[in-house]
Amino acid sequence: MIGETGIVCMAFVNGYGKVRIGDTVWLAEGPDVTVNTPVNVLSVRGSRLVVGHKEMVRGFRD
């Protein structure tokens, strides 16, 4: 799960939203982003994913 890419399906507001990975929708926390934004899974906290904006994560790792 960590490192997978998902798509925001409910915009993040105040750090919380929903992400689709495959055919599953997950509650998630991360930076405020809009629907259809690609994000990477950074960690899992209980049943909630912690994500980062894909461009932000790519820049951090490069």
N, C-alpha and C positions, 0 to 999 in steps of 0.2 A: 504494500500500500504506500509506504513512504517512497517518494520520488515519482509517483504516478502523476499524470496530468489529468485535470478535470476541467469542466466548463461551468462557470457560474450560471446557475439557473434562477436564482433569486438574489437580487442585488444585495451587497453587503452594506449595512447601515450600522454605524456605531460598532463596527468590528465583527458583526455576525450576519450570516447569510446561508445560502444553500449551494452545493456543488454537485454536478452530475459526473459520475465516473462509471463508464459503461452504461448499464441500465439501472443503476442505483443512485438515488439522491441522498446526499449526506448533509447533516447540519455541519456548519464550519465556522471557524473564526479566522480573521486575518484583516488585511487592510481593506478599507472601503473601495469596492470596485463595482462596475456595472455588469448587467447580464451579458452573457456570451464572452466574458473575459476568460482566457485560459489561465489556470493557476496550477501550481505544483503542491503536492502534499509534503509538508515539512515534518509533521509529527501527528500522532493520534493521542487525543486526551479523552479517555473514556470512549463514548460513542461519537465524539465530535472530532472532525479533522481540523488541523491547524495548517493553513495554506498561505502561500506567498504568491504574488503576481508573477507570472512566468518570466516576464522581462526582468523584474527585480531579482529573481532567483538566479537567472542566467548570468546577470552582471556580477552577482556576488560570487559565483563559482568560477567565472572565467579569470 
